[in-house]
Amino acid sequence: MSAMSSRLYVAELTGLLLIMLLTSSALQTVRAEPSFDVRYAQIERVSDVFYLNAELQYQLGENLLEALHNGVKLGFEVQIEILRERRWRWDRSEAEISQRYRLEFHALSQLYVLTHMNTGVQRAFYRLGSALQAMGDIKALPLLDAALIDDQEAHYLRMRSLLRVDELPLPLRMRGYIAREWRPGSDWYQWPLP
């Protein structure tokens, strides 16, 4: 084997390995596990009312995407708790707030419809990413009147987001109780009340 042909062989082999590497990473992106994440959260006190601003990120896995595109309505819930710290006992829940959403795909119009279940407001999106981003964008959500909180005691908030397994159709609900990919949720995100 000449020096020129061995260089060509090495170059072809390197190119083939590069193509295999790029293909496998692309397949992993498509088959990504679903993940929900609280990226940012902040509390503002305006006129003696606490307001929440937060950004959540949603990534649906392959199974959830397939279910959505086959007519399954997906229910989501953002859970928010205000807790009072106590020294010798469990922390006490002062308030619990829940924001619920439903996401569905209309095959005829090719639109993703996001319904805020607390208010009944519906919004339609051409792209799934836009619908998920709108669902994760929480602005000026009133949480609690400041008069209900004792300023002398330490309080904190925690927040998480999850897929509501109990809203899946019965055959998928069973999978949701068993398989993690059918019941994604974020970890609790926690920060002190100002």
SVG drawing of the C-alpha trace seen along z (x, -y; Angstrom):
<svg xmlns="http://www.w3.org/2000/svg" viewBox="-63 -50 67 52">
<polyline fill="none" stroke="black" stroke-width="0.4" points="0.0,0.0 1.5,-3.3 1.7,-6.4 -1.0,-8.2 -3.5,-5.3 -3.0,-4.9 -3.7,-8.7 -6.9,-8.3 -7.9,-5.3 -7.4,-7.2 -9.3,-10.2 -12.2,-8.0 -12.3,-6.2 -12.2,-9.5 -15.1,-10.9 -17.1,-7.7 -16.6,-7.9 -17.6,-11.6 -20.8,-10.8 -21.6,-8.0 -21.0,-10.3 -23.1,-13.1 -25.9,-10.7 -26.0,-9.1 -26.0,-12.5 -28.9,-13.6 -30.8,-10.4 -30.3,-11.0 -31.7,-14.5 -34.9,-13.1 -35.2,-10.4 -34.5,-12.8 -36.1,-12.0 -38.8,-14.5 -37.7,-17.2 -39.3,-20.0 -37.2,-22.7 -37.8,-25.8 -35.2,-28.2 -35.9,-31.3 -38.3,-32.6 -38.6,-35.9 -41.1,-37.4 -42.0,-41.1 -44.0,-42.9 -46.2,-45.6 -48.9,-47.4 -48.7,-44.7 -49.3,-41.8 -46.7,-39.2 -46.4,-38.6 -44.5,-35.8 -42.4,-36.0 -41.0,-32.8 -39.6,-31.0 -40.1,-27.2 -38.7,-25.1 -40.6,-22.1 -39.2,-19.4 -41.5,-16.6 -40.2,-13.2 -40.9,-11.1 -43.8,-9.2 -45.5,-12.4 -45.0,-14.0 -46.5,-11.0 -49.5,-10.9 -50.1,-14.7 -50.0,-14.4 -52.4,-11.5 -55.1,-13.5 -54.2,-13.0 -54.7,-16.2 -51.8,-16.7 -52.5,-18.3 -49.8,-20.3 -49.7,-21.7 -47.4,-24.3 -47.5,-23.9 -46.5,-26.8 -46.3,-26.7 -45.5,-29.4 -44.1,-27.8 -43.2,-29.1 -40.0,-27.8 -40.3,-26.2 -37.4,-25.0 -38.6,-21.9 -41.5,-20.8 -42.2,-20.4 -42.4,-23.6 -46.0,-24.9 -47.7,-25.5 -49.2,-29.0 -50.6,-28.9 -50.8,-26.6 -51.4,-27.9 -51.9,-25.7 -51.8,-26.8 -53.2,-24.2 -52.8,-24.0 -54.0,-21.8 -52.1,-21.3 -53.7,-19.7 -52.9,-19.5 -55.6,-20.1 -54.7,-18.0 -57.0,-19.7 -55.7,-23.2 -52.2,-22.1 -52.4,-24.3 -51.3,-23.7 -54.0,-25.0 -52.9,-25.9 -55.7,-26.4 -55.1,-28.0 -57.5,-25.9 -57.7,-28.5 -59.0,-31.2 -60.3,-29.4 -58.2,-31.5 -57.1,-29.7 -54.2,-30.5 -53.3,-28.9 -49.8,-28.4 -48.3,-27.2 -45.2,-25.7 -45.1,-23.4 -42.0,-25.3 -44.0,-28.5 -46.8,-26.9 -44.4,-25.4 -42.6,-28.7 -45.9,-30.5 -46.9,-27.9 -43.6,-28.4 -43.7,-32.2 -45.3,-33.3 -45.6,-37.1 -47.0,-39.0 -49.1,-36.1 -50.6,-37.3 -49.8,-34.9 -50.7,-36.3 -51.6,-39.4 -48.6,-40.5 -50.9,-41.1 -51.4,-37.4 -47.6,-36.8 -46.0,-37.5 -42.9,-39.6 -41.2,-38.3 -41.0,-34.8 -39.0,-33.3 -40.9,-32.2 -39.9,-30.6 -41.5,-29.6 -41.1,-26.5 -42.4,-25.7 -42.4,-22.8 -44.1,-21.7 -45.4,-18.3 -47.5,-16.4 -50.9,-15.5 -51.0,-11.7 -54.6,-11.5 -55.7,-13.5 -54.2,-11.0 -56.6,-8.5 -56.9,-5.3 -54.5,-3.1 -51.8,-5.8 -52.6,-6.6 -51.4,-3.1 -48.1,-3.7 -47.9,-7.1 -48.0,-5.5 -45.3,-3.0 -42.9,-4.7 -41.0,-7.9 -41.1,-9.0 -44.9,-9.3 -44.9,-11.4 -42.1,-14.1 -41.8,-16.7 -39.3,-19.3 -37.6,-19.3 -38.8,-21.7 -37.2,-25.2 -37.0,-27.0 -36.1,-30.5 -36.8,-32.9 -39.7,-35.2 -38.5,-38.8"/>
</svg>
